[in-house]
Amino acid sequence: MKVKNKSVCQTCRARKLGCDGNRPECTHFVDIHIYNKAEKKIVRNYVPQDTVTAISNEWICTKQPRICGAWVEVLPNLRNGGGTPDLVLSAAIEALATSITTQKLHPNSDNVESFQSYELALRSLRKSVVVDGRFDAELLASIMCLSLVELMMPSTSAALEAHLKAAGQLFQAYGPEACSGGILHTLFAGFRPLLIFEAFQLRQPTFLASTSWTDVPFSKFSASPMQSLLNKAAIIPSLMSQSDLLLDKVHQANFGFELKDLFNRFADALIDLERWEMDYCQEADRWCYWPSNIAVSPATEHYISYGKPLWYTNVTMANVYTNLWAIRIICFSELERLAAHLPSCQVTQDIPLLRPLKLKHIHTYKTALAKQICLSMEYLLRDEMGLFGPASTYFPLQVAYETFLEDEGTMRKEGVAFVQSVVLRLVQKGLRSAPVLVFTRRTLRV
């Protein structure tokens, strides 16, 4: 019979750690206590209130993430999963928690402690990758934490792009099968929207468009509505890249057949999105969004006068529809570009969609979609959405902003003013990268 060692504290006994016997608390307990405070701060400030679950030292990820931001709930398991706290991840967690704290206490101002904790975490991450050659889920979680810190800094998009590129390379090294379950699946579900939206904005193909990456990671858990939408959308950045390559040399030779084929492929992508939405609405058997009488923020109420704010069943639906509308805008913009080089395309011609739309009406339709994105901002910017809601607005808001810039009428002034007011609110919430990510990036081409 094994005798119970009274010098081992209960925390180390439960976690099967080597206890140093210090009193009143062993070193392991002190470290765990400190970092759990940071983890809980991240969860409470990042995840929308109605989706936050209690986290504990024994929390285990065995279920499908409910939202793409649910990855933060696996941080306790990752950091102490092997018994000894992971120093790289601990530094990244501390950097994110420090940034959240400083932005709450001193909104929209630089803070030395925040920058120092970020630099420390970044150096630790670089050493692990370059010197130690590490390759594990803890690094992925560290990259995600530091990506969120970047959103809270008034910097260029270069560092964020570097983080996302590194994450993509790590997932590729793991392979799709490894991402089909457990903690790695949760991290994959959290990163995937960012990686695909980055591909849209860079107008470059993504490995996530391949069948193995759309099917295998969701073979054990059914894809959430957002992930299901991304399965349809992931191929579109590749079409955008082909469009750029083709139109760059269109004056050198006759590429009429290739242009027409690409035009039809964008139309097919729009049809796939239409069918996906129809199937989802039929399955949901309820309204996913509706006009609301809820009062809007004083910061934005004078800019959009044409409709009421849109309200959603939950934050997932808000993300689904704002991104669906943004992706449709992109596809319609590409149809406009290609049609300009196709003599056979007349402005009165119908685009072959499930609900036919004439070429001459594309701009009006794009503007209507951009307005719907804007009308969704009030829902996503509420305090109870945490940081996840506001942070999820970047991509659709940037596409809406570009759409308004194309307008030559009153909608340009009104729409741009509205987006500017939303960006101001994002900055006030601590997301100080918003002006750079919304105003300086370009997804559309004219």
Secondary structure by P-SEA (a helix, b strand, c coil): cccccccccaaaaaacccccccccccaaaaaaaaaaaaaaaaaaacccccccccccccccccccccccccccccccccccccccccaaaaaaaaaaaaaaaaaaaccccccaaaaaaaaaaaaaaaaaccccccccaaaaaaaaaaaaaaaaccccaaaaaaaaaaaaaaaaaaccccccccaaaaaaaaaaaaaaaaaaaaccccccccccccccccccccccaaaaaaaaccaaaaaaaaaaaaaaccccccaaaaaaaaaaaaaaaaaaaaaaaaaaaaaaccccccccccccccccccccccccccccccaaaaaaaaaaaaaaaaaaaaaaaaaaacccccccccccccccccccaaaaaaaaaaaaaaaaccccccccccaaaaaaaaaaaaaaaaaaaacccaaaaaaaaaaaaaaaaaaaaccccccccccccccccc
